[in-house]
Structure formats: C-alpha cells, structure tokens
Amino acid sequence: MMELENSGVKSCAVLLEQYRQSGNKPLNTEKLTFAGIGGKDVYNITAPFLDDGETVVAGRVESRDSEQSEIVFFVRGSTGVWVPKRNTPVLTLQDPFHTRINGELILGGVETFPHPHREGHLGWRTVFYRGADLRRLNRFFVGPDFMKDLRLVQLKDGRIGVFTRPQGVKGGRGKIGYTTADGLDELSLELVAEAPLLEGQFLDEEWGGCNEIHLLSNGLLGVLGHIARFDERDFRHYYPMVFVFDPKNRAFTDMRIIAERSDFIAGPAKRPDLADVVFSGGLVRKGDGTADLYAGISDAEAHKITIPDPFLKYER
C-alpha cells in the first residue's frame, strides 16, 4: 500500500497558493435550483444518495435573515428543479450528512440549543439518525455539546471509524480527532471526547473539520473536509479540502484545497462576512477519473462542480 507522506502543518494561505498553482480548475459548474420551500435558501447540501429507489439530496433550508433552519430531503423533478420528497421527515437541524453502515442509512446534522452560560446565544451538537430509509429514521446518538463535524465511516474490517472535532482546551478553534468503535451501539460521549487529535494539521488561529468520509478500495480513508480562517475584518474564509488517512497506523497525507469560491458561479451571500465560504457537502466519485463536489456557497446557495477525483491516485 502507498506510504502516506506528510510535510507538516500549512496555513490556509499556503494551501490556497498551492491549489492555484496546480491548475486544477473545475471541469463543469452548476447551480442547483429548488422549489416548494416558500422562497427560502437551500445550502450546505449533501451529495446525492439513494432512498427507496430515488436519488435524494438533503439540504439546509432557512430564510436569508435567519439561522432557524431545517433539513429537507429533495428529489429532482422533470424540469431539473429539486423539490421536497413526499412523505419524508423534516428535521430541525443544520448541515446534513449521510453514510451507510451495514447497509443501514445513517443521517446526521447539527442541533442548536440555548447556550447554558451566554444569554441570547446558541450552543450546538451533532445528532445521528439511523433507519432502513428516510421514512424510518430513529435518533440513536447525540454527540458532545459544542462539537460539530462528528462523522462516522464503516472500515474495511467492519468496525466504525469516528472522526471528531473538539473545540476549546483540546481543539482550540477546531481540530480533527479520530478513534474507532466496534459498532454503532458502542458509541459514547466518552469515546468521542477521548479521541486523540491528528497532530500537525491546523494552525492554532485556523480551524477545520471532516464533512464526508470515503472508504477507498484498499482500506484507506479519503476525507473530504474544510479548512477555514478569519481575516483582519473578521470575515470568514472557508475552503473545501481533502486528505487521506490510514486507520491502521493513523498516518495521513497533507491537506489539499480542491476548490475556492471563484471556481463556482457568482451569486449572493447571506452576509458580507460569508461571501468567501465554500462548505463541502459531499463528493460523488464517478469512475472516469472525475468527481462531482456538492457544496454550500456563501451560506445562501447550493452548487456542484466537477473536478479531478482527488482520491484516485491513492488507490493505484
């Protein structure tokens, strides 16, 4: 198996310059359009997945002037517009994600709640549902308070890989951790909280997390995530990134930015400080050397671009 090389922590600025010098510009761009949601915005979508024989995308739905969001499940109509799938739940969550473990659909998102110590502010946590399909989802695990970007993946040996993202004393503004569980029933707050960090990925003033994990053909894990920073105006800058992780020895490659806002079609932002935000939703590897990246854009829209498959060389 290929040895994974890592040359140490790099800043957003360095990674962005490396991306721009690589010449890896998107092969195709598309903005997804939605209907049946009262004119609200849809962003931070998942990659498409199959449910009951239909191709479905989950999206974060909210008004432009609000943070009160829901996860809605959409199917593509005959005109190419995505509309809510009938008889599926609407979840009071943000930023959906999905995977499959032992053939079962695992669906998650971010739940907000009143902050216990700061009046008028919200806290957050990652919640998970499981079921045979969208109509039969049951909530089964809630991650630690104030942790987003908690992700699960079934490893080649059948166990569960758990990627975490603590903030605060352990993770600063947000760093990635990893541990394993023997099965879904073994997940616990203690297991998540004690997951060791992947050291040497982020500068302390920057942050990032995992969005979607791909089990590669050789047992390595292809991680789609994001890296982010504030500028001197406190404006946010988010970039989709990837790295490859070996669950056997915890080795991982350098992170690599795979797109930036200017690669996508121009459009509005929820607020001026969110104009340069690309939030990785999911990646569909197509088998022809390319992959479709689905992303939330500027907290206002959902887009798709086609890029070279970032994980292909690690399977060769």
N, C-alpha and C positions, 0 to 999 in steps of 0.2 A: 504493500500500500504506500501511496505517496507520503513522504515526510512533510509535515506541515511547518512552514517557515514563518517566523515572526521576528520583525526587526525593532519592536518596541513601540511605545505609545506615540501617536501622532495627533496633532491638532486638526480640527475641522479645516482650517486654512490650508494646511499641508495636504490633507486628503483631497480637498476640492481642487487644488492645483494639479495634483496627480491625475485626477479624473479628467480635467480639462486638457491635459497634455496627452492623455491616452487616445483621444479621437473617437471614443466610443459613444457616438451620438445616437439617439433613438432612430429606429428604422421606420416607425409609424407612430402617430399620435391620434388620440381620440378623446373627446369629452363625452361622458355618459350623461344622458338626459333622463329625467324622472317625472312621473305624473302620479296623481292620486294621493298627494300628501299635502294638499292645501297650500301650495306655493312655498313650502319650507325648503331649506337647503338639505342636500344629501352629500355627506363627505365621509372620509375615513372608512371607506368600503373594504370588504373582504375581497379576495379573489373568488371567482365563481366556484360553486360546488353543487353536486347533485343531491336533490332531495325528492324522493318519490318520483324519480324519472325526469324531473325538470331541473334545468340549470338555474341556480339561485345565487343572488348577491345579497349580502347583508350590509346595511348602511346605517350610519349615524344620521338621524333626522332631527333638525331643530330650526327654529326661526333665527334669522340673521342677528337679531338683537338679544338673543337668549342663550343660556348654557343648559337649559332644560331640554334634554334630548331623549330620544327613544331609538331602539334598534328595530328596523323594519326589514322584512325579507321581500326581495323584488325578483320578478321574472321579466324577461324581455318580451315585449309584445311584437306583433307583426310589423309595426312601423319602426322598430328599433328602440322605442322608448321603454324604459323599465317601469313597471307598475307593481304595487303590492301583491304578493302571492295570497290567494284566497285561503281562508281557514288556517292561517299560521299566526302564532302569537306575536304581539308587540311587546318588547321588553323595555323597561325603564332603565336603560343602560347607555353608556357611551362606548365608542370604539370597538366594534365587534371583531371577533376572530373565531376560527374553527380549525379542527383537526379531526382525525378518526383514530380511535384506539380500539383494537379488537373488533373492528367493523362498526363500532358504535359512533354516532356523531357526537362530538364534544364542541360545545358552543360557549363562548365567554364574552365578557365585556366589563366595563368599569362602572361600578355603582358609586354614586355620591351620597353623602350624609352630612348633617350639620357638624361642623368642626367642634370637638369637645372643649376647646380652650379659646378659640378665636371667634367671637360673636360676629355673625354675618358672613363667615367663611365656610367653605365646604371641605370635608375630607373625602377620601376615595379608597376603594379596594377593588380587587379583581374577583369576579364571581364566575362560576362554571356551571353549565347545564350539560346533561347527557340524555341520550334517547335514541331510539331506532330511527326517528325522523323528527322534523320540526314540530309536528303536531303532538309529539310525545316526549317533550323535553322536561326533565326534572332537575331542579337545582341540587347540586351534590357537594360543592366545596366552595368555601369563601376564603380568599387569601388574607394576609395580614392587612390591617388598616394602614393606609398611606403607601401601598405598593401597587403600581400599575405594571403592565408589561410582564405579567406572570404567564408563562407558556409551557405547554406540555407536548411531548412527542413520543411515539412508541419506537423504541430502539429495535435493532435487528434481533436481539435476543429476547424480545418480548417485554422487557422492563420499560418503565416510564422515565424519560429524561425530563427534568424540571429546570427550566430557566427562570431565574428570579431577577428582580431589580430593586434592591433596597435603596432607601434614601436616608440621609441623616448621618448619625455617628458612623455607621458601617459603610454606606454607599455614597455619602456626600450628596451631590445633586442627582445622582442616579448612575449606578454601575451594575454590570451583569454578573449574576452568580449562577452556579449550576450544581445540581445534585440529582440523585436517582431515587425512584420508589419501585417496589416490586409490583405494584398495581395501583389502580385508582383509589381503592379503599385504604391504601397506606398513606395517602396524602394527609398532611397535618400542618398546623401553623408552625410547630417546632421544626419540622423537616424543612419548610420553606425558609424560615428565619435563620437557620443554621447553615444554609447552602454557602459554601466557600465562594468568594469572588474570583472572577477571571482577572488576575492582576495584570496591569500594563495595557489597558485598552483606552482609557479616557483620562484626559487632563482633569484635575480637580474642579476647574471652573467650567468644564463642559459636561455633557451627560449623554446617555443613550440607553437603548433597550432593545429587546427582541420583539418582533412582530409576528413572524411565522417561521416555523422550523421544517426543513425538508430532510427526510431520511434518504441519503444517497445510496446508490446501488451497492457500494462497498461498506456500508455501515457508518460512514462519516455523516455528520450533520451539516447541512447547508443552512446557515442562519441569515434570514432577511430581517434587518432591523433599521434603526435610525440613530444618527448622531446629531447633536444639537448644541447651540451656544447662544448666548446673548451678545449683542453688540453694545457700543457705548451709549446708545439711546435706550437700552433695554428692549430692543426689538429682537424677536426670536428668529433663528435660522435653523431649519430642520432639513436634513439630507437623508435619503434612503441609502443604506449601506448593507454590505454583506461580509460575512467571514465564514470559514469552515472550521468545525470543531470535531475533535476525536474524543468520543465519550469514554474510550478505554484508558487514555492516558492524560486527558484534559489539555492536550496540545491544541493550539488554534492558530490560524493564519492572521496576518494583518487585516484590519478592516479596509474595505474599499468602497468609496462612494460610487453609486451606479447611476445617478441622475441628479439634476438640480432643477429648480423652478423654471428656469428659462427653456428647459427641454420640452415643457408642456405648453399647451395652448394658453394664450393670455386670458385672464378672467379676473373677477372681483376677489376681494379678501374680506373676511369677517370684520377685521380691524386693521389699521395700518401696520401695527407691530406683527401681524401674522402673514404679511404679503409673501415672505420668503419661506413658507412652510410647505414641505412635501412630506406627508406622513405615509410610510409604507403600509399598504393594506395586505397585499398578497402577491404571489408570483406563480404564474402557470408556465411550467416548462413544457415546450411544445414538441420536442423530439427532432426538430430540424436545425438545432443549434441556436435557436432564439427562445425568448421567454417574454410573456406579457406581464408587465408590472402594473398592478392596480394601486392607486394612491389617492389619498385625500389631499386637496390642493387649497392652501391658504384658509383652511377651516371654513370653506364655502362651497367647494365643488368636488366631484369625483372624476378622475381621468384614468386613462390607460395608455401606456406606451409599450412598444416592442423594442427589446434590447437584446444583445448577445446573452445567451444563457450564462450567468456568472458562475455556475457550479459545474459545468460540463467538464472542465479540464481536470477536476479533482476525482472524476470517475474513470478517467482513462488509464 
